[in-house]
Amino acid sequence: MSLAANLRKVFKLKYKILGILTVIVILLDQYTKALILEKFTLGSSLSVISDFFDLTYIQNRGAAFGFLADAHPSFRTPFFIIVPMVALISIAWVFRKLPDRDLKMSSALSLVIAGAIGNLMDRLSLGFVVDFLDFHWHGGYHFPAFNVADSAICIGVSLLMLDMFQSHPKQVEISGSQVADLRKRS
C-alpha cells in the first residue's frame, strides 16, 4: 500500500474518533487514578454529596462489581490480562470493518477500547484496578465503586445496544393466510 493510501486510511473519520476518544479517556482515567493513589489511603473516603456520592479508594482485583475477586491469583492474574487483550483484538477487528463515517459505532467501540486499555494498564502496573467513584443512597443502597474507564465501557456498550435496537429493526414477512389467521384470533 502506498504512503498516500495509508495516510487516507489514517485520516478517515472513524480513526480520528478512535484516536481522540481513546487518548482523552485514557488520560482522564489515568490522571484521576493517579490523584486517588496520591491523595487517598486504601479505603479512605471523601464525601462529595452527603448520602449520595463519595470518592473512596478501592482496589478492585476482580472484574465488574468484583466478579472473580476472590479467585486464586494464579488464575485471576492471567485471566484479567489475557481476556482484555483478546477482547481488544476482537473489537479492533470489528472496528476495521465499520463504515468509515459511522459516528455512533466508531464512538461506541472507541469508548470500550479506551476503557479496556485504561483498566488493563492498572492491572499490568499495579496488579489491580483503582476504583473510586462511590455512589450510595442514605447508607442503604450502595452501588459498587467504579472509575472513568468503567464509565467509558458502560457508555460505549450502551451506545452499541442503542444502535442494535434502532438501526436494525426486525422485519417479519407474513403470508396472506397467516394474516387471516391472526385476524381470526383477535
TARAVEN-V125830 format. One record per residue. RES is the residue in three letters. SS is DSSP state (H for helix, E for strand, - for the rest). PHI is phi as a letter, one per 40 degrees, with the letter a starting at -180 (* if undefined). NEAR is the number of other ideal C-beta (glycine too) atoms within 12 Angstrom. Layout:
((RES	SS	PHI	NEAR) (RES	SS	PHI	NEAR))
This chain:
((MET	-	*	9) (SER	-	c	8) (LEU	H	c	9) (ALA	H	c	10) (ALA	H	c	11) (ASN	H	c	12) (LEU	H	c	12) (ARG	H	c	14) (LYS	H	c	18) (VAL	H	c	17) (PHE	-	c	16) (LYS	-	c	23) (LEU	H	d	23) (LYS	H	c	32) (TYR	H	c	27) (LYS	H	c	20) (ILE	H	d	32) (LEU	H	d	37) (GLY	H	c	21) (ILE	H	c	19) (LEU	H	c	33) (THR	H	c	34) (VAL	H	c	20) (ILE	H	c	23) (VAL	H	c	36) (ILE	H	c	31) (LEU	H	c	21) (LEU	H	c	23) (ASP	H	c	38) (GLN	H	c	29) (TYR	H	c	20) (THR	H	c	30) (LYS	H	c	37) (ALA	H	c	23) (LEU	H	c	19) (ILE	H	c	34) (LEU	H	c	25) (GLU	H	c	13) (LYS	H	c	17) (PHE	-	b	25) (THR	-	b	14) (LEU	-	d	17) (GLY	-	g	17) (SER	-	c	17) (SER	E	a	22) (LEU	E	b	20) (SER	E	c	16) (VAL	E	b	16) (ILE	E	b	15) (SER	-	d	12) (ASP	-	f	16) (PHE	-	a	18) (PHE	E	a	21) (ASP	E	b	28) (LEU	E	c	27) (THR	E	b	31) (TYR	E	c	30) (ILE	E	b	34) (GLN	E	c	26) (ASN	E	c	35) (ARG	-	c	27) (GLY	-	b	26) (ALA	-	c	28) (ALA	H	d	26) (PHE	H	g	18) (GLY	H	g	20) (PHE	-	d	17) (LEU	-	g	20) (ALA	-	c	23) (ASP	-	c	12) (ALA	-	c	17) (HIS	-	c	12) (PRO	H	d	18) (SER	H	c	8) (PHE	H	c	17) (ARG	H	c	25) (THR	H	c	20) (PRO	H	c	18) (PHE	H	d	23) (PHE	H	c	32) (ILE	H	b	24) (ILE	H	c	17) (VAL	H	d	22) (PRO	H	c	30) (MET	H	c	21) (VAL	H	c	17) (ALA	H	c	27) (LEU	H	c	28) (ILE	H	c	16) (SER	H	c	18) (ILE	H	c	32) (ALA	H	c	23) (TRP	H	c	14) (VAL	H	c	21) (PHE	H	d	33) (ARG	H	c	19) (LYS	H	c	15) (LEU	-	c	27) (PRO	-	d	15) (ASP	-	d	21) (ARG	-	b	15) (ASP	-	c	25) (LEU	H	c	21) (LYS	H	c	26) (MET	H	c	33) (SER	H	c	35) (SER	H	c	33) (ALA	H	c	35) (LEU	H	c	39) (SER	H	c	41) (LEU	H	c	39) (VAL	H	c	39) (ILE	H	c	40) (ALA	H	c	39) (GLY	H	c	40) (ALA	H	c	40) (ILE	H	c	33) (GLY	H	d	42) (ASN	H	c	43) (LEU	H	c	30) (MET	H	d	29) (ASP	H	c	36) (ARG	H	c	32) (LEU	H	c	19) (SER	H	c	17) (LEU	H	b	23) (GLY	-	g	17) (PHE	-	a	29) (VAL	E	b	45) (VAL	E	c	39) (ASP	E	b	42) (PHE	E	a	39) (LEU	E	c	32) (ASP	E	b	30) (PHE	E	b	23) (HIS	E	a	22) (TRP	E	b	15) (HIS	-	f	11) (GLY	-	g	11) (GLY	-	c	9) (TYR	E	c	11) (HIS	E	b	19) (PHE	-	c	20) (PRO	-	d	25) (ALA	-	c	31) (PHE	E	a	34) (ASN	-	a	41) (VAL	H	c	35) (ALA	H	c	42) (ASP	H	c	36) (SER	H	c	28) (ALA	H	c	35) (ILE	H	c	36) (CYS	H	c	25) (ILE	H	c	26) (GLY	H	c	36) (VAL	H	c	24) (SER	H	c	19) (LEU	H	c	28) (LEU	H	c	29) (MET	H	c	18) (LEU	H	d	17) (ASP	H	c	21) (MET	H	c	16) (PHE	H	c	12) (GLN	H	c	12) (SER	H	c	16) (HIS	-	b	12) (PRO	-	c	8) (LYS	-	c	8) (GLN	-	b	6) (VAL	-	b	9) (GLU	-	c	8) (ILE	-	b	12) (SER	-	c	10) (GLY	H	d	10) (SER	H	c	10) (GLN	H	c	13) (VAL	H	c	14) (ALA	H	c	12) (ASP	H	c	12) (LEU	H	c	13) (ARG	H	c	11) (LYS	H	c	9) (ARG	H	c	8) (SER	-	c	7))
